[in-house]
Amino acid sequence: MTGTTTLTLGGLLAALVVLVANLHPWYRGGREMKQLAAFGKGFTGAALAAACPGGILGWSHTHTGGLANGTGGSISKGTTGMTSTGTLTSGRLTGLGVTGAIVVVLGVLLVALAYKAAPKADKRRIVGGAFVGSVFLLTAGVAGALVWLPGALNGTGDAIVAAFQGAGVL
């Protein structure tokens, strides 16, 4: 498995399969938002990781693309006989600063703690949300829709640092 920032149609297929598998019980059930909470936590963690230019979080984000491309290609070839190697336009979240990194680490820590405390079914949903989020954030459309995220993380981190430095207190 290699890191990639280019998503193939097979990779998109793999993410869509996981998304549909997670949305189907919600749709057939009461359609309560709390049923999507575990999936949303995973997606949020992936979005935070996607903002990272490197480190273990950035590494895991780019390697999810390679996993999705291989898995989706196998799904497509095995079920339809078609090879899904065409690529999608790549996207990337850029601009995370040092103070924003503080918020990212704390946010991912909260997702990890939620995973640890979750029952088995919710653990699978958290992992599914993280997979789908990471794969979708390799596309220009989703990354473009969340282009504001690194700036918001940096602003939140700046506010945290300013509060500890005593800026604006009395």
Backbone torsions as a table, in degrees:
resi	resn	phi	psi	omega
1	MET	NA	124.8	-179.4
2	THR	-114.7	157.3	177.8
3	GLY	-75.5	144.0	179.4
4	THR	-149.9	149.9	171.3
5	THR	-112.7	7.4	178.3
6	THR	-110.4	125.1	-179.1
7	LEU	-102.4	134.1	176.5
8	THR	-92.7	170.3	176.0
9	LEU	-62.8	-32.0	175.2
10	GLY	-64.2	-41.0	176.7
11	GLY	-62.7	-41.3	176.2
12	LEU	-62.6	-41.1	178.3
13	LEU	-60.1	-44.6	179.9
14	ALA	-59.8	-44.7	179.7
15	ALA	-66.3	-39.4	178.9
16	LEU	-66.8	-34.9	176.8
17	VAL	-62.7	-46.0	179.4
18	VAL	-65.5	-40.1	178.6
19	LEU	-61.9	-47.5	-179.8
20	VAL	-63.9	-40.2	178.6
21	ALA	-62.2	-30.0	178.6
22	ASN	-85.5	-32.7	-179.0
23	LEU	-81.2	-26.8	-177.0
24	HIS	-58.5	-49.9	178.4
25	PRO	-62.2	-35.5	178.0
26	TRP	-65.3	-44.0	-178.9
27	TYR	-66.1	-41.9	-179.1
28	ARG	-74.8	-21.9	-179.2
29	GLY	-88.8	-146.5	-176.6
30	GLY	-80.2	-2.5	-179.0
31	ARG	54.6	42.2	176.3
32	GLU	-90.2	140.5	-177.2
33	MET	-61.5	-30.5	-179.1
34	LYS	-64.1	-21.4	176.8
35	GLN	-69.6	-21.5	-179.9
36	LEU	-98.1	-0.2	-174.0
37	ALA	-60.2	-45.7	-178.2
38	ALA	-63.8	-44.0	177.8
39	PHE	-61.0	-42.5	179.6
40	GLY	-64.0	-35.8	176.9
41	LYS	-62.6	-44.7	178.4
42	GLY	-63.4	-42.9	179.0
43	PHE	-61.2	-42.5	179.5
44	THR	-62.9	-43.8	177.4
45	GLY	-60.1	-39.5	178.4
46	ALA	-66.9	-38.5	178.6
47	ALA	-64.2	-39.1	177.4
48	LEU	-65.3	-42.7	178.9
49	ALA	-64.9	-36.0	-178.9
50	ALA	-65.8	-23.9	178.8
51	ALA	-75.8	-14.9	-176.8
52	CYS	-81.8	129.0	179.1
53	PRO	-77.8	-12.5	-178.2
54	GLY	-166.0	-154.7	-178.9
55	GLY	71.3	-175.3	-177.9
56	ILE	-65.8	-33.1	-179.8
57	LEU	-71.8	-44.9	176.9
58	GLY	-64.7	-39.1	178.3
59	TRP	-61.9	-46.7	-178.8
60	SER	-64.7	-35.8	178.5
61	HIS	-62.8	-48.5	-177.5
62	THR	-70.4	-31.3	179.9
63	HIS	-76.3	-20.8	174.7
64	THR	-64.7	-34.1	177.5
65	GLY	-62.1	-43.6	177.8
66	GLY	-63.6	-41.4	177.2
67	LEU	-62.3	-45.3	-179.6
68	ALA	-64.6	-42.8	-179.8
69	ASN	-60.3	-45.2	-179.9
70	GLY	-67.2	-45.9	-179.1
71	THR	-65.8	-46.8	179.8
72	GLY	-64.4	-37.0	176.5
73	GLY	-62.7	-40.2	177.7
74	SER	-67.1	-40.9	178.5
75	ILE	-61.0	-48.0	-178.4
76	SER	-63.5	-47.3	-178.5
77	LYS	-65.0	-41.3	-177.9
78	GLY	-72.8	-32.6	-176.5
79	THR	-93.3	-32.6	-175.5
80	THR	-118.8	-15.8	-175.6
81	GLY	82.4	0.3	-179.1
82	MET	-99.5	142.5	176.4
83	THR	-93.7	125.5	-176.9
84	SER	-102.3	70.5	-176.9
85	THR	-102.5	-4.5	177.3
86	GLY	-61.1	145.0	-175.5
87	THR	-102.2	156.8	175.2
88	LEU	-101.7	159.8	176.2
89	THR	-66.1	129.3	-176.0
90	SER	-79.9	149.7	174.3
91	GLY	-137.4	159.3	-178.4
92	ARG	-154.9	142.2	173.9
93	LEU	-87.3	127.7	-179.1
94	THR	-130.6	158.1	173.6
95	GLY	106.2	9.8	178.5
96	LEU	-68.8	130.1	178.6
97	GLY	-102.9	-179.6	-177.4
98	VAL	-63.0	-40.7	-179.2
99	THR	-72.9	-33.3	175.5
100	GLY	-65.9	-30.8	178.7
101	ALA	-62.5	-32.1	176.9
102	ILE	-60.5	-45.4	-179.2
103	VAL	-66.1	-39.8	179.1
104	VAL	-60.9	-48.7	-178.7
105	VAL	-61.0	-43.4	179.3
106	LEU	-66.1	-39.2	178.6
107	GLY	-65.5	-44.7	178.2
108	VAL	-66.4	-36.0	175.9
109	LEU	-60.7	-42.4	178.0
110	LEU	-63.0	-38.9	177.0
111	VAL	-65.9	-41.5	178.8
112	ALA	-64.0	-39.3	177.7
113	LEU	-67.7	-37.5	176.5
114	ALA	-64.8	-39.5	177.6
115	TYR	-62.1	-46.1	-177.7
116	LYS	-61.8	-36.5	-177.0
117	ALA	-88.2	-8.5	-173.3
118	ALA	-79.7	150.5	171.2
119	PRO	-68.4	168.2	-173.0
120	LYS	-55.4	-44.4	-178.7
121	ALA	-63.8	-41.2	179.4
122	ASP	-70.5	-31.0	175.4
123	LYS	-60.9	-42.7	178.1
124	ARG	-64.1	-38.3	179.3
125	ARG	-67.3	-38.2	177.9
126	ILE	-64.0	-45.5	178.3
127	VAL	-63.4	-41.0	177.4
128	GLY	-62.0	-42.6	177.5
129	GLY	-63.9	-39.1	178.1
130	ALA	-65.7	-41.3	178.9
131	PHE	-63.6	-50.9	-178.7
132	VAL	-62.2	-44.8	179.9
133	GLY	-61.2	-44.6	-179.2
134	SER	-64.7	-42.2	179.7
135	VAL	-67.8	-47.2	-179.6
136	PHE	-60.9	-33.9	-178.9
137	LEU	-75.4	-1.2	170.8
138	LEU	-84.8	-9.2	-178.9
139	THR	-93.6	152.6	-179.6
140	ALA	-66.1	-33.9	-177.4
141	GLY	-66.3	-50.7	-177.9
142	VAL	-73.7	-41.9	177.4
143	ALA	-62.4	-37.4	177.3
144	GLY	-66.3	-36.3	178.5
145	ALA	-69.0	-26.9	-179.3
146	LEU	-106.9	22.5	-178.8
147	VAL	-59.8	-23.1	-179.7
148	TRP	-76.2	-16.4	-172.4
149	LEU	-61.0	-49.3	179.7
150	PRO	-58.6	-39.0	177.5
151	GLY	-64.3	-40.1	177.9
152	ALA	-66.6	-39.5	177.3
153	LEU	-64.0	-42.8	178.4
154	ASN	-63.3	-42.5	179.0
155	GLY	-63.8	-41.1	178.0
156	THR	-65.8	-43.0	177.8
157	GLY	-63.0	-40.2	177.0
158	ASP	-60.6	-41.5	179.7
159	ALA	-65.7	-39.1	178.6
160	ILE	-64.0	-47.6	-179.9
161	VAL	-63.5	-42.5	179.3
162	ALA	-61.8	-38.5	179.1
163	ALA	-64.7	-38.6	179.3
164	PHE	-76.6	-21.6	177.1
165	GLN	-89.0	-2.6	176.5
166	GLY	83.9	11.9	-179.9
167	ALA	-70.6	127.3	176.3
168	GLY	79.5	7.6	178.5
169	VAL	-90.9	119.3	-177.1
170	LEU	48.8	NA	NA
